[in-house]
């Protein structure tokens, strides 16, 4: 019985042309050999299993070949090539730096460098996993690496270039090896399968290529494993069963459930996945990858980013036609957030199920947003009596009264029918008192639809919010003191939690124009809390100051403004508002504010 040789060794490339997925690098190396522009030190870096050590051996063999072919490849017939192929060449030396990483090992290497080659022109020293060398070994290696004998050449290989000291990097020509693409891996596996007489489904090869993560050695090892499991006929189902890979079918069914908002079906699919032994984190990362593949399938220009088999690729394109870009963007965000939160969650299954529920609700959100885009009638809210009627009555009272009403600087209460000016001949009717719980109730004003559209939130950050005009336009003038009194009256009625977050360490608002005012905030949390009640603030001030042109905008304080945003006088004034006894204490002690 012949000894079995794993495919990774049996089909290891022996020429530059047989190297898979590194066309640019192999072409550069061949051109250097052709033009005789050979450096004395090279650094091959990249992920595992992409051909670093293989290319180093091919390069060392080729530069010592005595009869290069027309394609500038080793002839495999001269004495140097035959010695290399039989493993007895004294021109090529390999050192494993993972186990020979000390200063003494490098000193032995340096002593060996002095010996010229017996056959050929160069003695090539291949140092694998060079990043494992100790600091002392690196320092001992520096001088020899910079000025080796004319016959010596060093090829260093590593998977972690960032661990190599800069003085070593500066002495080498650096070649970065790329991960091997799925298409290249599938093509090479088909060649290996044909050579071994194995029948294999192309979708199974795609699964192998994705599982190998760009490493050809890993792909060939997985291929050997599947041959042992399935025999000489490898099917797609056999591949996913043996490699513990979730079938595409689960994710296609899930997206179909999301599109129709079927929460029950999505939860049952997830339960089926868990019952087969798959981890929830593995499931959610696979869902993210599936949604990404659906997204890139929508546009023919991005189809090349889809790394799956041809049959599966057609299914992605069909499903992509039923998914809007907005749905896919939101779904990817939800899946990615679930992935990030999975490690810190104590109830991991519930976290994934909540993400699935939110994904099913995306279709309902889209329908609701389409409904809100339609023109809507102004919303009427009642405060003792309809506000338009109240405003109309107030306007009539102003026209019928010769003397203008006297305004005071004291904060005005939230208007009710009892406090609304009435004609002199009219007697106010008795009405029940209105209770204002926590936050003032908004008056009868229609708001632009864009103010509540969740898709326009980021675009409207810091911009003045638009409030539609009420039924009767109020245009009374007011000064800054009256405005600040109305502002304080509002802040006295809001919830303590909102006050603590939205109004803590903020300066008082200032009038930018006659009717537009600006509120400065220190951080995003304050900005978000203020935006939640921005409509209520504007409505309250319109009624308090009797001017329907009032507008509000929120602006984040710039870094250059933070040091001068609140003066000591303003800070003390804010403290006095919280505790008036502080002013009395200051006067008694004779302190000055500086």
Protein Blocks (a to p, Z undefined) as FASTA:
>chain_A
ZZdddfklmmgcfbfklpghilmmmmmmmmmmmnopacfbdcdeddehiopmmmmmmmmm
mmmpcbdcfkopaehlammlmmmmnopafkbccddfklmmcfklmmmmmmmmmpccfbdj
bdcdddehkllpcfklmmmmmmmmmmgcfkbccddddfblklpcfklmmmpccddddddd
fklmmmmmmmmmmmnopacdfklmmmmmmmnnopaklmmmmmmmmmmmnomadcfklmmm
mnopacfklmmmmmmmmmnopaklmmmmmmmmmmnopafklmmmmmmmmmmmmmmmmpmk
lmmmpccdfklmmmmmmmmmmpcfklmmmmmmmmmmmmmmmmmpmblmlmmmmmmmmmmm
mmmmmmmmmmmmpccddddddehiafklmmmmmmmmmmmpmbacdddfbdcddddfklpc
cdfkbccddddddddehiacdddddddfklmmmklmmmmgoiacdddddfbdcfbdcdfk
lmmmmmmmmmmmmcfklmmmmmgoiacdddfblmbccdddfbfklmmmmmmmmmmmmmmm
mmmnopakbccddddddfklmmmmpcfklmmmmmmmmmmmlmmmmmmnopacZZ
